[in-house]
Amino acid sequence: MNIATIFGIVAGIGVLCTATFFATDSVQVFINLPGLAIVLGGTIAATFICYPLREVMRVFALFMTAFTAEELPIANYIKVLVQISKNVAGKGDEQLERSIKKIDNEFLRDGLQMLVDGYSKEELREILDNRIQQYHDQELFATGIYRTMAALSPAFGIIGTLIGLIAMMQAMGDDITRIGPGMATALTTTLYGVLFANLIYLPIATKVERRVEERTILMCVFRDGILHIKDKTPAAIITDKLKGYLPPRKWSSITAR
């Protein structure tokens, strides 16, 4: 569970609620259910127009990605690859076949299986590079849904405000004292639109994009490790090359000895 994401959302809502409490004597003025329906409903409807149904439905899965662990265990997987290279160097492909059964990552497992099946280095590189590129492009395309929602949400907030103003003018008649309360209620819809865009949609999009980049790096580690195993590269060299994917502060945590 990503504590930072949860803390950010809770803190953001808390700050807004506190500011609202001290800004007015009537907190209820910020509650506008029809306006909320316009912002959420309009944003979702327009998103369905922009994207295929199957892509929009992935929004919910991507939303949960933002709450996963802060960092992927890339260092641990490097150690696994180095150990596999040692086993292959000492005991041959039979040990590699036994190691595959213990691998929990599908991409790494498939790559090692292709290694066992005798794929050439060029074939391995082509297949793995293609899978990495497809994953990266498709996942980033999916995160674009959130950025689209962030762009649409304020627009529907303004639309809701205009609807509220029109309704207020029509019902006001000669009673000008109703302008203030009516205007305040109408403007809450704009507030909702901006709030959802900047507190929910954009932060989630940024967080998910970061997750995609991390997973892409991990897949690149797997690809390079598999190719080095194919070349029978010494474990020490594999370690030093794969460490380049890690932040410098973690280099000392990995050794081939």
GUSERO-250921 format. One line per 10 residues: number of its first residue (from 1); their letters; for each residue y, z, x of N, C-alpha, C. Coordinates in pm, whole numbers, plus 32768, in hexadecimal, padded with zeros to 4 digits. Last residue first. Example, Ala and Ser with C-alpha at 12.3 -4.5 7.8 and 13.67 -1.06 7.14 Angstrom:
residues 2
2 = SA = 7F1F 82C4 8505 7F96 82CA 8557 8003 8313 850A  7DC7 830C 8527 7E3E 830C 84CE 7EB6 830C 8528
This chain:
residues 257
257 = RATISSWKRP = 7B80 7DCA 8B8F 7B27 7E17 8BE6 7AF5 7E95 8BA2  7C3E 7D4F 8B05 7BBA 7D0F 8B03 7B55 7D5D 8B54  7D19 7E03 8A30 7CE8 7DE3 8AB5 7C5D 7DA8 8AAA  7E2B 7E6E 8978 7DB9 7E13 897F 7D98 7DF7 8A10  7F0D 7F01 897D 7E9F 7F37 892C 7E21 7EE1 8934  7FD7 7E82 8A00 7F89 7EE3 8A4D 7F11 7F1A 8A00  8051 7DE8 8938 7FFF 7DA8 899E 7FA4 7E0B 89E7  80FD 7E52 8884 806F 7E63 8869 8015 7E26 88D4  81FD 7E11 88C8 81DC 7EA0 88C5 8147 7EB8 88B0  8210 7CFA 88A5 81FA 7D32 892B 81D0 7DC5 892A
247 = PLYGKLKDTI = 8152 7C8D 8787 81CF 7CC1 87BF 81B4 7D01 8847  8060 7B80 87BB 8086 7C08 8794 8110 7C2C 87C7  801B 7A93 8825 803C 7A93 8797 806D 7B1C 8766  7FCC 7AC9 8926 804E 7A8B 8913 807A 7A85 8882  7EC7 7B15 8921 7F2D 7B80 891B 7FB9 7B48 8905  7E3E 7A2D 8952 7E4E 7A57 88C7 7EB4 7AC7 88B8  7E45 7A27 8A6D 7E81 79BC 8A1D 7E9C 79E8 898E  7DC1 7B10 8ABC 7E4D 7AFB 8AE4 7E90 7A8E 8A92  7CC1 7AE3 8A47 7D13 7B57 8A24 7DA6 7B3F 8A43  7C6A 79FF 8ACC 7C7C 79FD 8A3A 7CD8 7A6E 8A0F
237 = IAAPTKDKIH = 7C56 7A68 8BCE 7CB9 79FF 8BB3 7CD4 79F4 8B1D  7B87 7B1F 8BAC 7C09 7B4E 8BDB 7C77 7AE8 8BBE  7AAC 7A7F 8B60 7AE6 7ADE 8B00 7B72 7B0B 8B2A  7AB2 7923 8BBD 7A9A 79B1 8BDA 7AE7 7A0D 8B7D  7A4B 7822 8ADC 7AB8 785E 8B29 7A99 78F1 8B44  79A3 776B 8A5E 7968 77D3 8AB5 79D3 7811 8B10  7A0F 76C8 89A3 7A1F 769E 8A2F 79E0 76FF 8A92  79DA 775D 88BE 799A 76DB 88CE 799F 76AD 895F  7A8A 782C 88E9 79FB 7849 88EC 79AC 77C8 88FF  7B77 779D 88C4 7B59 77D7 8948 7AC5 77FA 8954
227 = LIGDRFVCML = 7B5F 7761 87B4 7B62 76F4 8816 7B46 7727 88A3  7B6C 7864 874A 7AF5 7812 8735 7AEE 77A1 879B  7C72 78AF 8796 7BFE 78F9 87C5 7B7E 78A9 87B9  7D0E 77F6 870A 7D0E 77F4 879C 7C95 783D 87D5  7CCA 7846 85FE 7CB5 77BD 862F 7CAC 77B9 86C7  7D1C 7953 85F8 7C90 792F 85E1 7C72 78A5 861B  7E30 792F 8620 7DE1 797F 867E 7D4D 795C 8672  7E6B 78A1 8539 7E7C 785F 85BB 7E31 78AA 8629  7E40 796A 847E 7DE8 78F5 847C 7DF4 78A6 84FF  7F14 7A13 84C2 7E8B 7A42 84D1 7E2A 79CD 84D3
217 = ITREEVRREV = 7FEC 796F 847B 7FD9 7996 8507 7F4A 79C4 851F  7FC1 796C 8368 7FB9 78EF 83B3 7FA5 790B 8447  7FF2 7A73 832A 7F6A 7A40 8318 7F57 79BB 8360  8105 7A7B 8364 80A8 7AD3 83AB 8019 7A9E 83A1  8169 79C3 82A9 8179 79A9 8338 8118 79FE 838A  812A 7A4A 81BC 80EF 79C7 81D7 80F8 79A6 826C  81CC 7B2C 81D3 813B 7B3C 81D0 80F6 7AB7 81F2  82C6 7AB2 81C0 82A1 7AF8 823D 820A 7B0B 8245  82B9 7A5C 80BA 82C4 79F9 8125 829E 7A37 81AB  82BA 7B55 8039 8242 7B02 8033 8245 7A96 80A0
207 = KTAIPLYILN = 83C2 7BAB 8072 834E 7BFA 809D 82D0 7BA5 80A1  845C 7AE5 7FF5 8466 7AFB 8085 83ED 7B45 80BB  840C 7B0B 7EE9 83F9 7A8A 7F2B 83FB 7A99 7FC3  8463 7C11 7EBC 83D4 7BF3 7EB6 83B7 7B70 7EFD  857D 7BF1 7ED6 8532 7C45 7F34 849C 7C29 7F34  85A8 7B34 7DF8 85C2 7B10 7E84 857B 7B6B 7EE8  854A 7BD0 7D0F 8517 7B4B 7D34 852D 7B28 7DC7  85C8 7CE1 7D18 853A 7CC3 7D04 8512 7C3E 7D42  86D2 7CEF 7D54 8682 7D67 7D6B 85EC 7D4A 7D61  8743 7BF8 7D18 875B 7C33 7D9C 870A 7CB0 7DBA
197 = AFLVGYLTTT = 86ED 7BAE 7C14 86EB 7B4E 7C82 86EE 7B92 7D0A  8719 7C90 7B78 8690 7C5F 7B8B 8688 7C01 7C02  8835 7C9B 7B8C 87E0 7D09 7BBA 8752 7CDA 7BD5  8894 7BB5 7B15 88AE 7BCA 7BA3 8851 7C35 7BDC  8834 7BE5 7A0C 880F 7B6E 7A57 8821 7B7F 7AED  88B0 7CD6 79C4 881E 7CCD 79CA 87F3 7C56 7A20  89BF 7C87 79C6 898F 7CEF 7A21 88F8 7CE7 7A31  89BE 7BD6 78F1 89D9 7BA4 7977 89A9 7C07 79E0  8990 7C95 782B 892E 7C2C 7841 8941 7BEC 78CA  8A73 7D31 7823 89F8 7D6D 7859 898E 7D04 7874
187 = LATAMGPGIR = 8B37 7CA5 77A0 8B32 7C9B 7832 8AB5 7CDA 786E  8B13 7CF2 7695 8AF6 7C68 76BD 8AE5 7C5C 7754  8B6A 7DFB 769A 8ADF 7DDD 7679 8AB9 7D51 76A7  8C79 7DD3 76D7 8C24 7E22 7731 8B91 7E03 7718  8CD1 7D44 75F6 8CD5 7D06 767A 8C79 7D4F 76DC  8CB4 7E0C 7531 8C69 7D8F 7529 8C63 7D47 75AE  8D67 7ED4 7585 8CD7 7EEE 757F 8C84 7E6F 757B  8E60 7E2B 7579 8E2F 7E73 75EF 8D9A 7E8F 75EC  8E73 7DC5 746F 8E69 7D6B 74E2 8E2C 7DB2 755B  8EA1 7E68 739E 8E14 7E4E 73BC 8E03 7DF5 7437
177 = TIDDGMAQMM = 8FA8 7E6F 736C 8F70 7EE3 73B3 8EDE 7ECD 73D9  8FF2 7D9F 72CD 8FF5 7D89 735E 8FBD 7DFE 73AD  8F91 7D2B 71B3 8F85 7DAE 71F3 8F7F 7D9C 728B  8F84 7C3F 712D 900A 7C6F 7152 9007 7CF4 719E  8E53 7BCD 71AC 8EB9 7BC0 7145 8F41 7BEC 7178  8D5B 7BF1 7236 8DCC 7C4A 724C 8E32 7C43 71DA  8C90 7B3C 7226 8C85 7BB5 71D3 8D02 7C0D 71D9  8CDB 7A74 72D7 8CBE 7A51 724C 8CC0 7ACB 71F1  8CF1 7AFE 73C7 8D67 7AC0 738C 8D53 7AA1 72F8  8BE3 7B48 73EC 8C4B 7BAE 73DE 8CC7 7B74 739B
167 = AILGILTGII = 8B63 7A53 740A 8B3F 7AA9 7399 8BA9 7B13 7380  8BE1 7A04 74F8 8BEF 79B3 747F 8BD0 7A07 7403  8B89 7ACC 75A4 8C18 7ABD 7589 8C30 7A6C 7509  8A73 7AA1 75A7 8AA9 7B20 7576 8B3C 7B16 7553  8A6A 79A4 761A 8A36 79B6 7592 8A6F 7A36 7556  8AD5 79E7 7714 8B1C 798A 76BD 8AEE 7996 762C  8A08 7A8F 7773 8A8F 7AC3 775F 8AE0 7A69 7702  8934 79DA 7782 892C 7A4B 7726 89B4 7A88 770A  8999 7937 784F 897F 78FF 77CA 8979 796E 7761  899A 79EF 7920 8A19 79BA 78EF 8A09 797D 7864
157 = GFAPSLAAMT = 8886 7A14 7936 88DC 7A86 791C 8963 7A59 78E4  8835 791B 797C 8815 7947 78F5 8860 79C7 78D1  889A 7925 7A82 88CA 78BF 7A24 88AC 78E7 7994  880A 79F2 7AFC 8899 7A05 7AE1 88D1 79A0 7A7D  8700 796A 7AF3 871D 79E8 7AAE 87B3 7A00 7A97  86EA 7889 7B97 86F6 7879 7B06 8728 78F7 7AC1  86CD 78E7 7C99 873D 788F 7C7B 8756 7883 7BE5  85E7 797E 7C82 8662 79C1 7CAE 86DD 796B 7C92  8532 78B7 7C3F 8552 791D 7BDA 85D2 7968 7BFF  852D 7836 7D38 855C 77EF 7CC1 8584 7851 7C54
147 = RYIGTAFLEQ = 84BA 78FE 7DCE 8543 78D5 7DEE 857F 7884 7D7A  83BE 7907 7D57 8416 797B 7D4E 84A7 7957 7D6E  835F 780C 7D9E 836F 782D 7D11 83CE 78A3 7D01  833A 780E 7EAC 83B1 77CC 7E7A 83C9 77E6 7DE6  8241 786F 7ECF 82AF 78CF 7ED9 8333 7893 7EAA  81B5 777F 7EBB 81A8 77E2 7E50 8219 7849 7E56  81F6 7709 7FAB 821F 76C7 7F2F 821A 772A 7EBB  8175 77B8 8054 8207 77B5 8056 823E 776F 7FDA  806D 7775 8012 809E 77FC 7FF8 8137 7801 7FF9  805E 7668 8062 8045 768D 7FD7 807C 7717 7FB6
137 = DHYQQIRNDL = 8096 7673 8179 80EA 7624 811E 80DA 7651 808D  7FC9 771D 81DC 8056 773C 81F2 80AF 76F4 818C  7EDE 7695 8192 7EF9 771D 8164 7F8E 773C 816B  7F01 75A4 821D 7EF6 75A5 818B 7F14 762F 8152  7F02 75FD 8328 7F77 75BA 82F0 7F76 75BC 8258  7DFF 7667 833C 7E74 76BD 8353 7EF0 767F 8313  7D66 7582 830E 7D5D 75F5 82B3 7DD5 7652 82C1  7DB0 74E4 83EA 7DCA 74B5 8362 7DC7 7529 82FE  7D51 757E 84BD 7DE1 7564 84B1 7E05 7539 8424  7C3D 756F 8488 7C82 75F0 8481 7D19 75DE 8474
127 = IERLEEKSYG = 7C0C 7459 84AB 7BEB 749D 842E 7C3A 751F 841F  7C66 742B 85B6 7C9C 73DF 8545 7C85 7428 84C0  7BCB 74DF 864D 7C5D 74E9 864D 7C99 74A2 85D3  7AC7 747D 8619 7AEE 7506 85F6 7B85 7513 85EB  7AD9 737D 8685 7ABE 738E 85F6 7AE7 741A 85C8  7B04 73BA 8793 7B68 736D 874A 7B56 737D 86B3  7A17 7440 87D2 7A97 7488 87DA 7B03 7440 878B  790F 73F8 86E1 7956 73E5 875F 79DB 7431 875D  781F 74CE 8647 7896 747A 863D 78D8 746E 86C6  7734 756A 8638 7742 7505 869F 77B9 74A8 8692
117 = DVLMQLGDRL = 770D 7645 859C 76D7 75C6 856C 76EF 7552 85CC  77A0 7709 861C 770D 770E 8623 76D0 7688 85FD  789C 76B3 85C9 787C 76BA 8658 77E5 76BB 866C  788B 76D8 84BC 7899 764F 84EE 7879 7649 8582  7887 77EF 84C3 7811 77A7 8492 7816 7715 84BE  7987 7827 851A 7916 7849 8572 7897 7801 8546  7A13 77CE 8436 7A29 7792 84B9 79B7 77AD 851A  79B5 787A 836E 799B 77EA 8364 79AC 77A5 83EB  7A18 796F 83D1 7988 795C 83BD 7965 78C7 83B6  7B2B 7946 83CD 7AE7 795C 844C 7A51 7942 843F
107 = FENDIKKISR = 7B4C 792B 82B4 7B78 78C2 8310 7B31 78CE 8396  7AE9 7A20 824C 7AA8 79A1 822B 7ACE 7932 828C  7AA4 7B4D 82E8 7B0C 7AE9 82CF 7ACD 7A5F 82BD  79CE 7BE9 8330 79FE 7BF3 82A6 7A69 7B8C 8284  78A9 7BC5 83EA 7936 7BA0 83DF 7961 7BA3 834D  779D 7BE6 8402 77ED 7C60 83FE 7883 7C44 83EA  772E 7AEF 841C 770D 7B3A 83A3 7764 7BB8 8394  7776 7AA1 851D 77B9 7A63 84AA 77A4 7AB6 842C  76C9 7B1A 85CE 7750 7B50 85C1 7797 7B1C 8545  75E8 7A7A 85C4 75DF 7B02 858F 766A 7B3E 8579
97 = ELQEDGKGAV = 7650 7997 8641 7620 798E 85B7 7614 7A18 8578  767E 79FF 8740 76EF 79D3 86EE 76C7 79CB 865B  7580 7A27 879F 75D3 7A9C 8788 764B 7A79 8730  753A 791C 87BB 74EF 7971 875E 753E 79F0 873C  75D5 78AD 8884 75FB 7895 87F9 75AF 78EB 8795  75D9 79A8 8992 75CF 7924 8956 75F1 7920 88C2  75FE 7A90 8A21 7582 7A82 89D4 7574 79FE 898A  76EE 7A84 8AB7 767A 7ACC 8AEB 75F7 7AAD 8AA5  77A2 79E9 8A29 7790 79CF 8AB7 7712 7A10 8AED  7791 7A65 8930 7763 79DA 893E 774A 79B9 89D0
87 = NKSIQVLVKI = 7801 7B5E 896D 7777 7B56 893C 773F 7ACA 894D  7904 7B13 89B5 78AD 7B56 8A17 781B 7B4A 89EE  795E 7AAC 88C3 7957 7A54 8939 78FE 7A90 89A5  7959 7B93 8827 78FF 7B24 8806 78F0 7AC7 887E  7A25 7C22 88A4 799D 7C56 88A7 7938 7BE9 8887  7AFF 7B7F 8862 7ADC 7B94 88EF 7A4D 7BC7 88FC  7AFD 7B99 874B 7AE7 7B16 8789 7ABE 7B24 881B  7B36 7CAD 8734 7ABA 7C76 86FD 7A99 7BF0 873F  7C35 7CB8 87A4 7BC7 7D01 87E4 7B3F 7CCD 87B5  7CB9 7C26 86E2 7CB3 7BF2 876B 7C42 7C36 87B7
77 = YNAIPLEEAT = 7CA3 7CD4 860C 7C5A 7C56 8606 7C53 7C14 8690  7D4F 7D9F 8660 7CC0 7DBC 864E 7C6D 7D3C 864B  7E44 7D18 865E 7E0F 7D4C 86DB 7D79 7D69 86D1  7E69 7CE8 854D 7E52 7C77 85A8 7E15 7CA7 862A  7E5F 7D6B 8441 7E24 7DA0 84BE 7E04 7D31 8521  7FA3 7D3C 83AC 7F17 7D16 83B6 7EE0 7D47 843C  807F 7E36 832A 805B 7DD7 8391 7FC6 7DB8 838C  809A 7EC4 8232 810E 7E90 8278 80EA 7E25 82DE  7FC5 7E77 8116 7FE4 7EBE 8193 8051 7E77 81E2  8065 7E06 7FE2 7FF5 7E1C 803B 8024 7E5E 80BC
67 = FATMFLAFVR = 812C 7DBD 7F39 810D 7E4C 7F3D 8096 7E6A 7F98  813E 7CAE 7F34 81B0 7CF7 7F6C 8194 7D8B 7F7B  8060 7C63 7EA6 805E 7C52 7F37 80CE 7CA0 7F79  80A8 7C7B 7D9F 8059 7CE7 7DD8 8051 7CDD 7E70  812A 7B86 7D81 8176 7C02 7D71 812B 7C76 7DB0  805E 7ACF 7D92 80BC 7AD9 7E02 810D 7B5A 7DFB  7FEC 7AF5 7C97 7F9E 7B15 7D0F 7FFA 7B25 7D88  80C1 7A9C 7BF9 8092 7B26 7BEB 803F 7B50 7C64  80DE 7991 7C40 814C 79EF 7C58 811B 7A7F 7C55  801B 78F1 7BE9 8006 792F 7C6C 8073 7994 7C8D
57 = MVERLPYCIF = 807E 787D 7B08 8023 78EE 7AF6 8006 7935 7B79  8109 77A8 7B72 8155 7819 7B3C 80FB 7893 7B2D  8036 76FF 7BB6 808B 7736 7C20 80D9 77AF 7BEE  7FC9 76BB 7AC1 7F74 7701 7B22 7FC6 773F 7B92  809F 7630 7A44 8071 76B2 7A10 8023 76FF 7A79  8194 75A2 7B26 8119 759D 7AD6 80EA 7629 7AB0  82FB 75E0 7B03 827D 75E2 7B4D 8205 75D2 7AF0  83D7 75CD 7A56 83E4 75A1 7AE1 835E 758F 7B27  8387 763C 7967 83B2 75B1 7967 83B3 757A 79F6  8356 773F 79B5 82E4 76EF 7986 8308 765B 7981
47 = TAAITGGLVI = 845E 7787 79E6 8400 7780 7A56 8385 772F 7A30  84C5 7791 78E6 84F6 7729 7941 849A 7719 79BA  8437 7873 7887 8428 77F1 7847 8454 7780 78A3  8494 793E 7933 8406 791A 7932 83F2 7890 78F5  85A7 793E 78EF 857C 7926 7978 84EA 78FA 797D  859E 797C 77DC 85D6 78FE 780A 85A9 78DB 7896  8529 7A7E 77E1 84EA 7A0F 779B 851B 7989 77CA  85E4 7B10 787E 8557 7B06 78A4 8515 7A8D 7864  86DA 7ADD 77F1 86CE 7ACB 7882 863C 7AB7 78AA  869E 7B18 76E4 86D3 7A94 7709 86BE 7A79 779D
37 = ALGPLNIFVQ = 864C 7C21 76F4 85EC 7BBC 76C6 861B 7B30 76ED  873A 7C9A 773E 86C7 7C9F 7799 8661 7C35 7775  87CE 7C6E 7656 87F7 7C31 76D3 8787 7C2E 7738  873D 7D0D 759F 8745 7C7B 758C 876F 7C33 760C  8768 7E0F 761F 86E3 7DD2 7616 86E8 7D3C 75FA  882E 7EAD 76D6 8841 7E38 7681 87BE 7DEC 767B  88CC 7FB5 775C 884C 7F91 771F 8864 7F22 76B9  89C1 8005 77AB 8977 7FAF 7808 88EF 7F84 77D1  8A14 80B2 76EC 8A57 8031 76EF 8A0F 7FCF 774C  8999 81A2 7717 8958 8145 76BB 8999 80BB 76BB
27 = VSDTAFFTAT = 8A3E 8243 77A6 89DA 81F7 77F0 899A 818C 7798  8B71 8299 778B 8B0E 8263 772D 8AAD 8209 7778  8C1D 82D8 784E 8BED 8347 77FB 8B80 831B 779B  8BEF 8240 7991 8C14 823D 7904 8BDD 82B7 78BB  8BAB 826B 7A99 8C11 8206 7A7B 8C41 820A 79EB  8ADA 8317 7ABA 8B5F 8348 7ADE 8BCF 82E7 7AB8  8A06 8278 7A60 8A1D 82FB 7A23 8AAB 832D 7A3E  8A0D 819E 7B0D 8A26 818B 7A7E 8A4B 820E 7A3B  89C2 8215 7BFC 8A48 81D9 7BF0 8A6E 81C6 7B5E  88BC 825E 7BB7 891E 82C4 7BDA 89AD 8290 7BCB
17 = CLVGIGAVIG = 8849 8162 7B8D 884D 81C3 7B1F 88B6 8230 7B3A  8864 80F5 7C8E 88A6 80B6 7C1B 88B3 8117 7BA6  87C3 81A2 7D23 8852 8194 7D43 889E 815A 7CCD  86C8 8174 7CA8 8706 81F8 7CA7 879B 81F3 7CC1  8694 8069 7CE2 86A5 8091 7C56 86EB 8118 7C4D  8682 8086 7DFB 86E4 802D 7DBD 86FF 8051 7D2D  85AC 8137 7E17 8631 815E 7E46 869D 8107 7E06  84DB 809B 7DAC 84FE 811B 7D6E 858B 8146 7D96  84DE 7FC3 7E62 84F2 7FAC 7DD3 8520 802C 7D8E  84B4 8049 7F59 8529 7FF6 7F43 8547 7FE0 7EB0
7 = FITAINM = 83BB 80C6 7F34 8433 8117 7F4A 84B1 80C6 7F2D  8317 7FE3 7F1E 8323 8040 7EAD 83A1 8094 7EBB  833C 7F78 8021 835D 7F2A 7FA9 8373 7F85 7F31  82E3 8049 80C7 836D 8019 80D1 8396 7FCC 8054  81D3 806B 8097 822F 80D2 8068 82BF 809F 8067  80DB 7FA8 803B 8156 7F9D 8088 81BF 7FFD 8050  7F88 8000 8055 8000 8000 8000 807D 8000 8058
